[in-house]
Amino acid sequence: MTQSFPADAYRAHAAMQKLVLNQRDVRTAVAEATGVSFTRVRALRRLVHGPLRMSELAARLGWDKPYTTIVIDDLEQRGLVTRTVAPDDRRAKLVDLTEEGRAIAITAIQILSEPAPGLARLTEDELTVVAKLLEKAAADEEG
């Protein structure tokens, strides 16, 4: 069943999209800062908390396994990830970041965490209100 929203909900959503998606091209910023395509950096970011099996990485990225293999092959050739045999299943491969891969992932995370430039036009009090409202809107229904 589709939920009905008041007109201001559409206005708020459009403003958020414009603020977050249209004011800066974070994909280009990440690629330029790291020298790695945004798609490949997505894989590196998923590995920042520790190694994953290839199948788990593919699932978390929403990619099929053959495409994930192509991306990991490239990242491994660049020295950004390593692949090892999973200790509990010799058929499975674990993918982990190298030091250089971790540094690139962290750089990308920092860029993606930067507030949208348009937020600088708001006062501290306005930012407090906006943050509280967005947190309320984003909260789990049970929470």
Stockholm file with secondary structure:
# STOCKHOLM 1.0

chainA/1-143         MTQSFPADAYRAHAAMQKLVLNQRDVRTAVAEATGVSFTRVRALRRLVHGPLRMSELAARLGWDKPYTTIVIDDLEQRGLVTRTVAPDDRRAKLVDLTEEGRAIAITAIQILSEPAPGLARLTEDELTVVAKLLEKAAADEEG
#=GR chainA/1-143 SS CCCCCCHHHHHHHHHHHIIIIISCCHHHHHHHHHSSCHHHHHHHHHTTTSCEEHHHHHHHHTCCHHHHHHHHHHHHHTTSEEEEEETTEEEEEEEEECHHHHHHHHHHHHHHHSCCGGGGGSCHHHHHHHHHHHHHHHSCSCC
#=GC SS_cons         CCCCCCHHHHHHHHHHHIIIIISCCHHHHHHHHHSSCHHHHHHHHHTTTSCEEHHHHHHHHTCCHHHHHHHHHHHHHTTSEEEEEETTEEEEEEEEECHHHHHHHHHHHHHHHSCCGGGGGSCHHHHHHHHHHHHHHHSCSCC
//
